[in-house]
Amino acid sequence: EKMALLVVCAFLCLSCWVSLYFILCTLNGSRSYEWNCRLVTLVHGILAVCITAYIGYVDGPWPFTHPG
């Protein structure tokens, strides 16, 4: 049951990133496909850093006093 939910969430995330890629390809028709792929990668990296910073510094314990 938990595994099925995890797989569904993974496919949902994948479909969101692929949709963003195709939207960017449509809107940025003058740019190459690689450029749009790099934009998706940039957005993914920024989002990952922001979520990690929020969990590490706002929501979770202070990472320097409670490592690991």
N, C-alpha and C positions, 0 to 999 in steps of 0.2 A: 504494500500500500504506500509506504513512504518512498520506495524506489520509483514507483509509477509517477508520483507527484514530482519527484526530482527530475525525471526524464521529461515530463510535460513542461516544467519550468525551463529546462535547458533548451527545448525546442522553441519555446516562446521567446526566450532571449535571442536565440539564433535567428528566428524570423524577424525580430525587431531590428537586429543589426543588418540583415540582408535587405530589409525594407528601406532602412536609412541609406544603404549603398545605392539601391535602385532609384530612390528619390534624388539623391545627389547626382547620379548619372543623368537623370532627366533634366534637372535644373542646371547642371554644369555641362551642357552638351559640348561646349568648346574645349573642355579639358579632357584629358585622357582617362581611361578606366583606372589606371594606376594612381593618378592624382586623387580620384574619388576614394579609392581604397585606402590611400594614406590619410585622407580626411576622416574616414571612419575609424582608422587606427588611432588617430590623434584624439578624437572624441572619446573613444574607449579608454585610452590612457588617462585623460583628464578626469573622466568619471571614476575610474578605479582609484586614482590618487585622492580625489575628494571624499569618496566613501571611506577609504582607509583612514584619512585624516580625521573625519568625523567620528569614526568608531574609536580610534586611538586617543583622541584628545578631548572629545566632548562626551560621548556616550559611555565609553568603557573606562577601565582604570588607567591611571597615568602609566605610560609604557616604560618610564625610567625607574619607577619604584616597584612595578609589578611586571617584570619582563616575562615573556613567554606565555 
